[in-house]
């Protein structure tokens, strides 16, 4: 893995100044508030009172109920009496009156206006009415869907929700409680829980359980080592922002894009941060303006001018790479006591899957010389506490009286199904007809519950329904033992129950169960057999076997004729049988429609190969490609000249800036005390430049003019919509007779294409891909290209991103689908990390993780011994020199590298 431990570029500085979305801001402020109150609940949906912005009183509440809700409630209560004759209507003050000012304000609104604004009382009414319709029809699914939804919605933290609506909802829940069957809720869990838009849309913003734990733990004054393990996409990387409310944070990240994402979020909520990237000493540390204490003022704008980065009293969070940890640590220790600082190490297992890596020595040195007594190791694939047999004792020796806090979370609020190369969803019960093997798989999944995130809920409940109702399991799996109340029925608990069921099957019944699901199994990604790989429509006249297509014979045309061997005279069509293992792989043509709802990431260690495949399969005519190539080559020639001119221009600017700095003394107490100042009264004298300065300005102006002229000459290039995946014309060509609803396409404006065309050193194929809506994520020398790709990814404007395995860790963009290429050689932990790039959205959409190699899936569900990440963490996160040999750790003397090589050979 290529880990660039270098200073931030200007484009990276610019990227972190762009504020996050309003929804993300709401989440960030909720997390910050949660540091002081871990039970915080925030819900910004409006009740009638909060929408109308009127002062609360019971009389006004009764009046509002009568005016806006009573008509529908009366009809509901009339229906309720048909089910329960003893039902009594809700009582209220029917003569409630309001003052004239409030009455005028209320008269401006009617019921339709409130419904359009998703007022919460009307949401409740909609579900109550739907529940009653279900009861009238005896529709089990409808009854359980709306009952469960009401049960959840009425518990949300809605400010000033009408008390009569609360009473009505609770009465209804009580009246029909006996009709609710938990088995039916589990049976219909996909519709009731997974795809229930109301639950997610109107739910409270709350902390994850792991966030509650870490906020509580970190308030302790004792030294501590926190092992923080939670699934990807559950807010681990945002946790330091809240922790900075009580402690100073040194955030250590090997993958710089993770640190930049944190910086962007922190700056959005006005946190005072510093950066230590590519630092040799504390002199290389840079402060963001919010953290600056000593600085000059720009006399023209009044803004901050030059910052004194050596004064870090205001810093709340310092973000650093691994190489820069020690300079960052000493910098923070200069301003704050060690016990008030937390070293938060994000994804400490990065590079630990390698036997040896350049950064390993730096990791060990950081651990050895660390003086911060509070450490958080955060990762979805962190080794377990009992596996860190060397690291934990070493920490406890170094910091006497320290505690070890193990925070493990298995939050599971969405399903991201694993799909194999043939298009089938993969779950443990499909993996073997041998029940003893299934028990091993189930045991492994129970020990690594984070895998439940990738259990497809639809197929999980189908398995539960079949096994439970056919009584193929023992008595201890009774539903009542595992689900006592409706609060217990959620996605996580259903999947835990699935594993419990899997471990308690009657052994003699397993063959029957396995065969049933083998026969009933259907592919999730269907083959597009309407067209071939060139886009030609396939007309299947008559099939007499796999891949054999013959023309039909007219009825009675052979009547009375002697028997002949027809098979030898088959007339075959152009269609041939698709080779197995290619399901969904034609992402730029006939399988593009299967990529729905949002962007896709294709992770591969051979990015160029995947890029060429996408272009090749797009079948762009030779004449079009030739025209594109000419434009790109023309632009490349201009870009090379531009690159030379821009370098000259930057050099002149740097020289001018240096001359200006040399003419100004150092500053004192935040303001310049001496030096040349063009704001002096003698403007005539101040405007005189030296001959050298005049020559420099003249040259810079000429360069600027030439650069502008060349940029105008850059030619724009576009592709026909037919070659842009999931564009309207593209879908008409490739999926004319297929339901392509939800197919996701790119949205790249012409200016962005021009910006990419104007970049130097970018592969021609990447520029063609961009026109198709496909970006490339790779460690590239041209930082501007990477930043443009990040921006497009963040705004969900790309159809797909082809990424190297460097982006397995910490990519926080919203991907709905992901491919793991055949060429990836990953450990079990890295496979989980790669899968974690998909499904990070806050909404429940259609997600898939598509494996191009089924061996990787087998590795995922198989227990491994001697995991390299565990061995290397015990070796490197250790003050002693430890090696792993013959299944044990051995301490050896500290020696130079040549001696170590000799020892290891022996």
C-alpha positions in Angstrom: 0.0 0.0 0.0 1.3 3.4 -1.0 1.0 5.7 2.0 2.0 9.2 1.1 3.5 10.9 4.2 3.8 14.4 2.7 2.6 17.9 3.3 -0.8 19.1 2.3 -1.2 20.6 -1.2 -3.1 23.8 -1.8 -6.0 21.9 -3.4 -6.3 19.8 -0.3 -6.4 22.9 1.9 -9.1 24.3 -0.3 -11.2 21.0 -0.2 -11.5 21.1 3.6 -13.0 24.6 3.6 -16.1 23.4 1.8 -18.8 22.9 4.5 -20.6 19.6 4.8 -24.4 19.3 4.1 -27.0 20.5 6.5 -27.9 16.9 7.5 -24.3 16.1 8.3 -24.1 19.3 10.3 -27.2 18.2 12.3 -25.5 14.8 13.0 -22.2 16.5 14.0 -23.9 18.9 16.5 -25.9 15.9 17.9 -22.6 14.0 18.4 -21.0 17.0 20.1 -24.1 17.5 22.4 -24.0 13.7 23.1 -20.6 14.0 24.8 -22.3 15.7 27.8 -25.6 13.8 27.4 -25.2 10.3 25.9 -29.0 9.8 25.8 -29.5 12.8 23.6 -32.3 12.6 21.1 -32.8 15.2 18.4 -35.7 15.2 16.0 -36.2 18.2 13.7 -39.6 17.2 12.3 -42.4 19.5 13.0 -45.5 19.1 15.0 -48.4 21.5 14.3 -47.2 23.7 17.1 -43.6 24.0 16.0 -44.6 24.5 12.4 -47.1 27.3 13.2 -44.6 28.8 15.7 -47.3 29.7 18.2 -47.1 29.9 22.0 -48.2 26.7 23.7 -51.2 26.4 26.0 -53.7 23.5 26.5 -56.6 25.7 25.2 -54.7 26.4 21.9 -53.8 22.7 21.7 -57.5 21.7 21.9 -58.4 24.4 19.4 -55.7 23.2 16.9 -56.9 19.6 17.3 -60.5 20.6 16.6 -59.6 22.7 13.6 -57.0 20.5 11.9 -57.4 17.0 13.1 -60.9 16.3 14.5 -62.6 15.5 11.2 -60.3 12.6 10.4 -60.1 11.5 14.1 -63.9 11.3 14.2 -64.0 8.9 11.2 -61.2 6.8 12.7 -63.1 6.5 16.0 -66.2 5.5 14.2 -64.2 2.7 12.6 -62.7 1.7 15.9 -66.2 1.1 17.4 -66.8 -1.5 14.8 -63.9 -3.5 16.2 -64.4 -2.5 19.9 -68.0 -1.5 20.7 -66.9 -0.2 24.1 -64.5 2.3 22.6 -65.0 5.9 24.0 -64.1 9.0 22.0 -61.2 11.2 23.1 -62.4 14.0 25.4 -61.4 17.6 24.9 -62.6 21.1 25.5 -64.9 21.6 22.5 -65.4 25.2 23.4 -61.7 26.1 23.4 -61.1 29.6 22.2 -58.0 31.5 21.3 -57.2 35.2 21.2 -57.8 37.1 18.0 -54.0 37.3 17.1 -53.5 33.6 17.3 -56.8 33.0 15.5 -55.7 35.2 12.6 -52.4 33.3 12.4 -54.2 29.9 12.5 -56.7 31.0 9.8 -53.8 31.3 7.3 -53.3 27.5 7.2 -55.5 24.6 6.3 -55.2 20.8 6.6 -53.8 20.4 3.1 -51.0 22.9 3.8 -50.0 21.0 6.9 -50.0 17.7 5.1 -47.7 19.0 2.4 -45.2 20.0 5.0 -45.1 16.5 6.6 -46.4 17.6 9.9 -46.0 14.7 12.4 -49.6 14.5 13.5 -50.7 13.8 9.9 -48.0 11.1 9.5 -49.5 9.4 12.5 -53.0 9.7 11.1 -51.9 8.2 7.8 -50.5 5.1 9.5 -53.6 4.8 11.8 -55.9 4.9 8.8 -53.7 2.4 6.9 -53.8 0.1 9.9 -57.6 0.2 10.1 -57.8 -0.6 6.3 -55.6 -3.6 6.9 -57.8 -4.8 9.7 -60.9 -4.4 7.5 -59.2 -6.4 4.7 -57.6 -8.9 7.2 -54.3 -8.2 5.4 -51.7 -9.6 7.8 -48.8 -7.8 6.2 -50.5 -4.4 6.2 -51.7 -4.8 9.8 -48.3 -5.6 11.1 -46.5 -3.0 9.0 -48.5 -0.1 10.2 -48.8 -1.3 13.8 -45.1 -1.7 14.1 -44.5 1.7 12.5 -46.9 3.4 14.9 -45.3 1.7 17.8 -41.9 3.2 16.8 -43.1 6.6 15.6 -45.0 7.5 18.8 -41.7 7.0 20.8 -39.8 9.6 18.8 -38.8 12.9 20.4 -41.2 15.3 18.6 -41.5 18.7 20.3 -45.0 19.8 21.2 -46.7 16.8 19.6 -50.5 17.1 20.2 -51.4 15.3 23.4 -54.7 14.1 21.9 -52.8 12.4 19.0 -50.5 10.8 21.5 -53.5 9.4 23.4 -55.3 8.2 20.3 -52.2 6.4 19.0 -51.5 4.7 22.4 -55.1 3.6 22.6 -55.0 2.0 19.2 -51.8 0.2 20.0 -53.4 -1.2 23.2 -56.6 -2.2 21.5 -54.9 -4.3 18.8 -52.0 -5.6 20.8 -53.4 -9.1 21.0 -53.7 -9.3 17.2 -50.0 -8.9 16.7 -47.9 -12.0 16.0 -44.2 -11.6 16.3 -43.6 -14.4 13.8 -45.5 -12.4 11.1 -43.4 -9.3 11.8 -40.2 -11.3 11.3 -41.7 -13.0 8.2 -42.4 -9.5 6.7 -39.3 -7.9 8.1 -38.0 -6.7 4.7 -41.1 -4.5 4.3 -41.8 -3.7 7.9 -38.2 -2.9 9.0 -35.7 -2.8 6.2 -37.7 -0.9 3.6 -39.9 1.1 5.9 -39.3 4.7 4.9 -41.1 6.2 7.8 -38.9 4.6 10.4 -35.7 6.1 8.9 -37.2 9.3 7.7 -38.8 10.3 10.9 -36.5 8.6 13.4 -34.6 10.4 16.1 -30.9 11.3 15.7 -29.2 9.4 18.5 -25.7 8.2 19.4 -24.7 4.7 18.5 -24.1 2.5 21.6 -20.4 2.4 20.9 -20.3 6.3 21.0 -22.1 6.3 24.3 -19.5 3.9 25.7 -16.4 5.7 24.5 -17.7 9.1 25.7 -18.3 7.7 29.1 -14.9 5.9 29.2 -12.9 8.8 28.1 -14.1 11.0 31.0 -12.2 8.8 33.4 -9.0 10.4 34.8 -7.1 7.1 34.7 -4.7 6.3 31.9 -6.5 4.0 29.4 -6.1 1.9 26.3 -9.4 1.8 24.5 -10.0 -1.0 21.9 -12.7 0.6 19.8 -14.3 -1.9 17.4 -17.5 -0.9 15.5 -18.8 -1.5 11.9 -17.8 0.9 9.2 -20.2 3.7 8.5 -21.3 4.1 12.2 -19.5 7.3 13.1 -16.1 6.1 14.5 -14.2 8.7 12.5 -16.5 11.5 13.8 -16.1 10.5 17.4 -12.9 12.6 18.0 -14.9 15.7 17.3 -17.1 15.1 20.3 -14.1 13.8 22.4 -12.5 17.2 21.9 -15.2 18.7 24.1 -13.3 17.3 27.1 -9.8 16.4 25.9 -7.3 17.5 23.3 -7.0 15.0 20.4 -4.1 13.8 18.4 -5.8 12.0 15.5 -3.3 9.6 13.7 -4.2 8.3 10.3 -2.2 6.3 7.8 -4.7 7.2 5.0 -4.6 10.9 4.5 -8.0 11.1 2.9 -9.5 10.0 6.3 -7.8 12.8 8.0 -9.0 15.3 5.4 -12.6 14.1 5.8 -12.3 14.6 9.6 -10.8 18.0 9.1 -13.7 19.0 6.8 -16.3 17.9 9.3 -14.4 19.6 12.2 -14.1 22.9 10.4 -17.8 22.8 9.5 -18.6 22.9 13.2 -15.9 25.5 14.0 -13.4 23.2 15.7 -9.9 24.5 16.2 -7.6 22.2 14.3 -4.0 21.8 13.3 -2.2 19.6 10.7 1.0 17.6 10.9 1.5 15.9 7.6 5.0 15.0 6.3 6.6 16.7 9.4 10.2 16.3 10.3 9.8 18.6 13.3 7.2 20.7 15.1 8.2 23.6 12.8 6.3 21.9 10.0 3.0 21.9 11.8 0.3 24.2 10.4 -2.7 25.8 12.2 -6.1 26.3 10.6 -7.3 29.9 11.0 -9.8 28.9 13.7 -6.9 27.7 15.8 -4.6 30.7 15.2 -3.8 32.8 18.3 -0.9 35.0 17.0 -1.3 36.4 13.5 -1.1 39.5 11.4 -4.1 41.3 9.9 -4.6 41.9 6.2 -5.0 45.7 6.2 -7.1 45.7 3.1 -9.6 42.9 4.0 -9.3 42.8 7.7 -8.9 39.0 7.6 -6.1 36.9 9.0 -2.8 37.3 7.3 0.3 35.4 8.4 -0.2 32.9 11.2 2.4 32.1 13.9 2.1 28.3 13.8 4.4 27.9 16.8 1.6 29.0 19.2 -0.9 26.2 19.6 -2.7 27.2 22.8 -6.1 27.1 20.9 -5.7 23.7 19.2 -8.5 21.2 20.0 -7.6 18.5 17.4 -4.4 18.0 15.6 -4.6 15.6 12.6 -1.4 13.9 11.6 0.0 11.0 9.5 2.0 8.2 11.1 5.4 9.7 10.3 4.4 13.0 11.9 3.0 11.6 15.2 6.0 12.3 17.4 6.4 15.9 16.2 2.6 16.4 16.8 2.9 14.8 20.2 5.7 17.0 21.4 3.9 20.1 19.9 0.7 19.3 22.0 2.7 18.5 25.1 4.2 22.0 24.9 0.8 23.4 25.6 -1.2 20.8 27.4 -0.5 18.1 30.1 -0.3 14.6 28.8 -3.3 13.4 30.9 -5.5 15.9 29.1 -4.6 14.5 25.6 -6.0 11.4 23.8 -4.0 9.8 21.0 -6.8 8.5 18.6 -5.2 6.0 16.1 -7.6 5.4 13.2 -7.3 2.1 11.4 -4.0 1.0 13.2 -4.1 -2.3 11.2 -3.2 -0.6 7.9 -0.1 -2.3 6.4 -0.2 -4.9 9.2 -1.2 -7.5 6.6 2.3 -7.2 5.1 5.2 -9.2 6.6 7.3 -6.1 6.2 6.6 -2.5 5.2 8.5 0.7 5.2 6.2 2.2 7.7 6.5 -0.6 10.3 9.6 0.9 11.9 7.8 4.2 12.2 4.8 2.6 13.9 7.0 0.8 16.4 9.0 4.0 17.1 5.8 5.9 17.7 4.6 3.3 20.2 8.0 3.1 22.0 8.4 6.9 22.4 4.8 7.7 23.0 4.1 9.8 26.2 0.4 10.1 25.9 -1.3 7.8 28.5 -4.7 7.8 26.8 -4.8 5.8 23.6 -7.8 4.8 21.4 -7.2 2.2 18.7 -10.2 2.4 16.3 -11.0 -0.1 13.6 -13.9 -2.3 12.3 -11.3 -5.1 12.2 -9.3 -4.5 15.3 -7.9 -7.6 16.9 -9.8 -8.7 20.0 -8.6 -8.0 23.5 -7.6 -11.6 24.1 -5.5 -11.6 20.9 -3.3 -8.7 22.0 -1.3 -10.7 24.4 1.9 -8.6 23.9 0.5 -5.1 23.3 -1.8 -4.8 26.3 0.8 -5.9 29.0 3.3 -3.6 27.4 1.0 -0.6 27.7 0.1 -1.5 31.3 3.8 -1.7 32.3 4.5 1.7 30.7 1.5 3.4 32.3 1.0 1.9 35.8 -2.6 2.0 37.0 -4.0 2.1 33.5 -7.2 0.4 32.4 -8.0 -1.5 29.3 -11.5 -0.7 27.9 -13.0 -3.0 25.3 -15.7 -1.4 23.2 -17.3 -3.7 20.7 -20.4 -2.9 18.7 -22.4 -4.8 16.1 -24.9 -2.1 15.0 -26.8 -3.5 12.0 -29.4 -1.1 10.6 -29.2 -2.1 7.0 -28.5 -5.1 4.8 -25.7 -5.1 2.2 -26.0 -8.5 0.5 -22.9 -10.4 -0.7 -23.4 -11.5 -4.4 -21.1 -14.1 -6.0 -19.8 -14.1 -9.5 -23.0 -16.0 -10.7 -25.3 -13.3 -9.3 -26.5 -15.3 -6.3 -26.8 -13.9 -2.8 -24.4 -15.7 -0.4 -25.4 -16.6 3.2 -23.9 -19.2 5.6 -26.7 -21.8 4.9 -25.8 -21.9 1.2 -22.1 -22.8 1.9 -22.2 -26.5 2.5 -24.3 -29.6 2.5 -22.2 -30.9 5.5 -23.8 -29.7 8.7 -20.6 -29.9 10.7 -19.1 -27.3 8.2 -22.2 -25.1 8.7 -21.6 -25.2 12.5 -18.1 -24.0 12.0 -19.3 -21.1 9.8 -22.0 -20.2 12.2 -19.5 -20.2 15.1 -17.2 -18.0 13.1 -20.0 -15.5 12.3 -21.0 -15.5 16.0 -17.5 -14.5 16.9 -17.4 -11.8 14.2 -20.9 -10.4 14.4 -19.9 -7.4 12.2 -20.5 -9.9 9.3 -24.3 -9.7 10.0 -24.3 -6.4 8.2 -23.8 -8.4 5.0 -26.6 -11.0 5.6 -29.4 -10.3 3.2 -32.5 -9.9 5.4 -34.9 -11.2 2.7 -33.1 -14.6 2.5 -32.5 -14.6 6.3 -36.3 -14.4 7.1 -37.0 -17.0 4.4 -34.7 -19.4 6.1 -36.2 -18.6 9.5 -39.7 -19.0 8.3 -39.0 -22.4 6.6 -37.0 -23.9 9.4 -39.1 -22.6 12.3 -42.5 -23.5 10.9 -41.4 -26.9 9.8 -40.0 -27.5 13.2 -36.5 -28.5 12.0 -34.9 -26.9 15.0 -34.8 -27.8 18.7 -37.0 -26.3 21.4 -34.5 -23.8 22.7 -34.9 -21.7 19.6 -38.6 -20.8 20.4 -39.4 -17.3 19.2 -40.8 -16.2 22.5 -37.5 -16.8 24.3 -35.7 -14.5 21.9 -38.3 -11.7 21.3 -40.2 -10.7 24.4 -41.4 -7.3 23.2 -41.7 -5.4 20.0 -38.6 -3.4 21.0 -36.6 -6.7 20.6 -37.6 -7.1 17.0 -35.1 -5.2 14.9 -32.7 -6.2 12.1 -29.8 -7.0 14.3 -31.7 -9.3 16.6 -33.4 -11.1 13.7 -29.9 -11.8 12.2 -28.6 -13.0 15.6 -31.6 -15.3 15.8 -30.8 -16.6 12.3 -27.3 -17.7 13.6 -28.9 -19.2 16.7 -31.3 -21.2 14.5 -28.4 -22.3 12.2 -26.5 -23.7 15.3 -29.6 -25.6 16.5 -30.8 -27.4 13.4 -31.8 -31.1 13.9 -28.7 -32.7 12.2 -30.8 -35.3 10.4 -32.8 -32.6 8.7 -29.9 -30.6 7.3 -29.7 -32.4 4.0 -33.4 -31.7 3.4 -33.0 -28.1 4.3 -30.0 -27.6 2.1 -31.6 -29.2 -0.9 -34.7 -27.1 -0.5 -32.8 -23.8 -0.6 -30.6 -25.1 -3.4 -33.6 -25.7 -5.5 -35.4 -22.5 -4.5 -32.4 -20.2 -4.8 -32.8 -17.5 -7.4 -30.1 -15.1 -8.7 -30.3 -11.5 -7.4 -28.5 -10.1 -10.4 -30.2 -11.5 -13.5 -28.4 -12.1 -16.7 -29.3 -9.6 -19.4 -30.1 -12.1 -22.2 -32.0 -9.6 -24.3 -28.8 -8.3 -26.1 -25.3 -9.6 -26.7 -22.1 -7.8 -25.7 -22.3 -5.7 -28.8 -25.8 -4.4 -28.2 -27.4 -6.6 -30.8 -30.9 -7.8 -29.9 -31.1 -11.5 -29.3 -34.3 -13.1 -30.6 -34.8 -16.6 -29.2 -37.2 -18.5 -31.5 -37.0 -21.9 -29.9 -34.6 -23.5 -27.5 -33.8 -27.2 -27.4 -30.9 -27.0 -24.9 -28.4 -24.7 -23.2 -27.0 -22.3 -25.7 -28.7 -24.0 -28.7 -31.3 -22.0 -30.5 -33.1 -23.2 -33.6 -35.7 -21.8 -35.9 -39.2 -23.2 -35.3 -40.7 -25.4 -37.9 -44.1 -24.5 -39.3 -46.9 -26.7 -38.1 -47.6 -29.8 -40.3 -44.8 -28.8 -42.7 -43.3 -32.2 -42.2 -46.5 -34.1 -41.9 -46.2 -37.5 -43.6 -42.5 -37.1 -44.4 -40.0 -39.8 -43.4 -38.2 -39.4 -40.1 -35.0 -37.4 -40.4 -32.4 -36.2 -37.9 -33.3 -32.5 -37.4 -30.5 -31.7 -34.9 -27.9 -31.9 -37.7 -29.7 -29.2 -39.5 -30.0 -26.7 -36.7 -30.0 -23.0 -37.7 -28.3 -21.2 -34.8 -28.6 -17.6 -33.9 -25.8 -15.2 -33.1 -26.3 -15.8 -29.4 -24.0 -18.1 -27.5 -24.2 -19.2 -23.9 -22.8 -16.7 -21.5 -19.8 -18.1 -19.6 -20.4 -18.6 -15.9 -19.1 -16.1 -13.5 -19.9 -13.0 -15.6 -23.1 -11.9 -13.9 -23.3 -8.1 -13.7 -19.7 -7.6 -14.9 -20.6 -5.6 -18.1 -20.8 -2.4 -16.1 -20.5 0.0 -19.0 -23.1 -1.7 -21.2 -25.8 -4.4 -20.7 -25.4 -4.8 -16.9 -25.2 -1.1 -16.0 -28.9 -1.0 -15.2 -28.3 -3.3 -12.2 -26.3 -0.5 -10.5 -29.1 1.5 -8.9 -29.8 4.3 -6.4 -26.2 5.7 -6.2 -22.6 5.4 -7.3 -20.5 2.2 -7.5 -17.0 1.5 -6.5 -14.9 -1.1 -8.3 -11.8 -2.0 -6.2 -8.9 -3.5 -8.1 -5.1 -3.6 -7.9 -5.0 -3.3 -11.7 -6.9 -0.1 -12.3 -5.7 0.2 -15.8 -7.0 -3.2 -16.8 -10.5 -2.4 -15.5 -10.4 1.0 -17.2 -9.6 -0.6 -20.5 -12.3 -3.2 -20.1 -14.9 -0.5 -19.5 -13.9 1.4 -22.6 -13.6 -1.7 -24.7 -17.0 -3.0 -23.7 -18.6 0.4 -24.4 -18.2 -0.3 -28.1 -17.5 3.3 -29.0 -17.1 3.5 -32.8 -13.5 3.8 -34.1 -14.3 7.1 -35.8 -15.6 8.6 -32.5 -12.5 7.3 -30.6 -10.2 8.7 -33.2 -11.8 12.1 -33.0 -11.6 12.0 -29.1 -8.0 10.9 -29.3 -7.1 13.8 -31.6 -8.7 16.3 -29.2 -7.1 14.7 -26.2 -3.6 14.7 -27.8 -4.1 18.3 -28.9 -5.0 19.2 -25.4 -2.1 17.2 -24.0 0.4 19.3 -26.1 -1.2 22.5 -24.8 -1.1 21.1 -21.2 2.6 20.4 -21.4 3.3 24.0 -22.4 0.9 25.2 -19.7 2.7 23.1 -17.1 6.0 24.8 -18.0 4.5 28.3 -18.0 2.7 27.7 -14.7 5.9 26.5 -13.1 7.7 29.6 -14.2 4.8 31.7 -12.9 4.8 30.0 -9.5 8.6 30.4 -9.2 8.3 34.2 -9.9 5.5 34.5 -7.3 7.5 32.6 -4.7 10.5 34.9 -5.3 8.3 38.0 -5.0 6.7 36.7 -1.8 10.1 35.9 -0.4 11.3 39.5 -1.2 8.2 40.9 0.5 8.8 38.7 3.6 12.4 39.8 3.8 11.4 43.4 3.8 9.1 42.9 6.8 10.3 42.1 10.3 8.8 39.4 12.5 5.6 40.3 14.2 4.8 41.0 17.8 1.5 40.4 19.7 -0.3 39.7 16.5 0.7 42.9 14.5 3.6 44.0 12.3 5.9 46.4 14.2 8.2 47.5 11.4 8.9 47.2 7.7 7.7 48.4 4.4 4.0 49.3 4.3 2.3 50.5 1.2 -0.5 52.0 3.4 1.8 54.9 4.4 0.8 58.4 3.5 3.7 58.9 1.0 2.0 56.9 -1.7 4.2 58.3 -4.5 7.3 57.0 -2.7 5.6 53.7 -1.8 4.6 53.0 -5.4 8.2 53.1 -6.7 9.4 49.7 -7.6 13.0 48.7 -8.2 14.0 47.8 -11.7 14.2 44.1 -10.7 10.7 44.3 -9.3 9.4 46.0 -12.5 11.0 43.4 -14.7 9.5 40.6 -12.5 6.0 42.1 -12.7 6.3 42.5 -16.4 7.4 38.9 -16.9 4.6 37.6 -14.7 2.0 39.6 -16.6 3.3 38.2 -20.0 3.2 34.7 -18.5 -0.3 35.2 -17.2 -1.5 36.4 -20.6 0.0 33.4 -22.4 -1.4 31.0 -19.9 -4.9 32.5 -20.4 -4.6 32.3 -24.2 -3.5 28.7 -24.1 -6.4 27.7 -21.7 -8.9 29.2 -24.2 -7.4 26.9 -26.9 -8.2 23.7 -25.0 -10.9 21.8 -26.9 -13.9 20.4 -25.2 -14.8 16.8 -25.9 -18.1 15.0 -25.3 -19.6 11.5 -25.8 -22.9 10.7 -27.3 -25.4 9.8 -24.5 -25.6 6.2 -25.9 -22.1 5.6 -24.4 -22.9 7.1 -21.0 -24.0 4.2 -18.7 -27.7 4.4 -17.7 -28.3 7.6 -19.6 -31.7 7.5 -21.4 -30.3 6.6 -24.8 -28.0 4.1 -23.2 -30.9 2.3 -21.5 -32.9 2.3 -24.7 -30.1 0.4 -26.4 -29.2 -2.1 -23.7 -32.3 -2.6 -21.6 -35.3 -1.9 -23.9 -37.4 -4.8 -22.7 -36.1 -4.8 -19.1 -37.3 -3.0 -16.0 -34.5 -0.4 -15.5 -36.2 1.6 -12.8 -33.7 3.2 -10.4 -30.7 2.8 -12.6 -28.2 5.4 -11.6 -26.3 7.6 -14.0 -23.6 10.3 -13.8 -24.1 14.1 -13.8 -20.9 15.7 -14.9 -21.0 19.2 -16.3 -19.0 20.4 -19.3 -16.8 22.7 -17.1 -15.6 19.7 -15.1 -14.7 17.8 -18.3 -12.8 20.9 -19.4 -11.0 21.0 -16.1 -9.9 17.4 -16.5 -8.9 18.0 -20.1 -6.7 20.9 -18.9 -4.7 18.6 -16.4 -1.3 17.4 -17.3 0.0 13.8 -16.8 -3.4 12.2 -16.8 -4.0 9.0 -18.8 -6.0 9.5 -22.0 -8.2 6.5 -21.1 -9.1 8.2 -17.8 -10.3 11.3 -19.7 -12.5 9.1 -21.9 -13.8 7.3 -18.8 -14.8 10.6 -17.2 -16.9 11.4 -20.2 -18.7 8.1 -19.5 -19.2 9.1 -15.9 -16.4 6.9 -14.5 -13.7 8.2 -12.3 -10.4 6.7 -11.1 -9.1 6.8 -7.6 -5.4 6.1 -7.3 -2.4 7.6 -5.7 -1.6 10.0 -8.4 1.1 12.7 -8.7 -1.5 15.2 -10.0 -3.3 16.2 -6.8 -5.7 18.4 -8.7 -7.1 15.3 -10.5 -7.6 13.5 -7.2 -9.4 16.5 -5.7 -11.7 16.8 -8.7 -12.6 13.1 -8.3 -13.2 13.5 -4.6 -15.5 16.4 -5.2 -17.5 14.5 -7.8 -17.7 11.5 -5.5 -18.8 13.6 -2.6 -21.5 15.2 -4.7 -22.5 11.8 -6.1 -22.0 12.9 -9.7 -20.0 9.9 -10.8 -21.7 6.7 -12.0 -18.7 4.6 -10.9 -15.3 4.9 -9.4 -12.5 2.5 -10.2 -10.2 2.5 -7.1 -7.0 0.9 -6.1 -6.8 -1.1 -2.9 -5.3 2.0 -1.2 -8.9 3.2 -0.9 -10.1 0.2 1.0 -9.7 2.2 4.2 -11.7 5.2 5.3 -13.3 6.3 2.0 -16.5 8.0 3.3 -18.3 8.5 0.0 -21.8 7.2 -0.5 -21.6 4.0 -2.6 -24.6 1.8 -3.2 -22.7 -1.0 -4.9 -19.2 -2.4 -5.0 -17.1 -4.9 -6.9 -14.1 -6.7 -5.5 -11.9 -7.7 -8.4 -10.3 -11.1 -9.0 -6.8 -9.6 -8.7 -7.1 -8.6 -5.1 -5.0 -10.6 -2.6 -6.7 -9.7 0.6 -6.7 -11.0 4.2 -10.0 -11.5 5.9 -9.8 -8.2 7.7 -9.1 -6.3 4.5 -12.0 -7.9 2.7 -14.3 -6.6 5.5 -12.7 -3.2 5.2 -13.3 -3.2 1.4 -16.9 -4.2 1.9 -17.2 -1.3 4.4 -17.0 1.2 1.5 -20.6 0.3 0.5 -23.8 1.3 2.1 -22.6 4.2 4.2 -25.8 6.2 3.3 -28.3 7.1 6.0 -31.1 5.9 3.9 -32.0 2.3 3.1 -31.5 1.8 -0.6 -30.6 -1.3 -2.7 -27.0 -2.3 -1.9 -24.8 -5.1 -3.1 -21.2 -6.2 -2.6 -20.2 -8.2 -5.7 -17.3 -10.6 -5.6 -15.5 -11.5 -8.8 -13.8 -14.4 -7.0 -15.8 -16.9 -4.8 -12.6 -17.8 -3.0 -12.7 -14.4 -1.3 -16.2 -15.2 0.0 -15.0 -18.5 1.4 -12.2 -16.8 3.2 -14.7 -14.3 4.7 -16.7 -17.1 6.4 -13.7 -19.2 7.5 -11.8 -19.0 10.7 -8.1 -18.2 10.2 -5.2 -18.9 12.4 -2.0 -16.8 12.6 -3.6 -13.7 11.2 -0.8 -11.3 10.1 -2.6 -8.3 11.5 -2.7 -9.8 15.0 0.9 -10.9 14.9 2.2 -7.6 13.6 0.2 -5.5 16.1 1.7 -7.5 19.0 5.1 -7.0 17.4 5.0 -3.4 16.5 2.7 -1.9 19.2 5.3 -3.0 21.7 8.2 -1.3 23.5 10.1 -4.6 23.5 11.7 -6.2 20.4 9.4 -9.2 19.8 9.3 -11.7 17.0 6.8 -14.5 16.1 8.3 -17.9 15.8 6.8 -21.4 16.0 3.4 -20.2 17.3 4.8 -18.0 20.1 6.2 -14.5 20.7 9.9 -14.3 21.6 11.7 -11.3 22.9 15.0 -10.7 21.3 17.7 -8.1 22.0 17.6 -4.8 20.1 20.2 -5.1 17.3 21.0 -3.4 14.0 19.2 -4.5 10.8 22.0 -6.7 9.4 22.1 -8.7 12.6 18.3 -9.1 12.6 18.4 -10.5 9.1 21.0 -13.1 10.2 19.0 -14.1 13.3 15.8 -14.5 11.2 17.6 -16.7 8.7 18.8 -18.9 11.5 
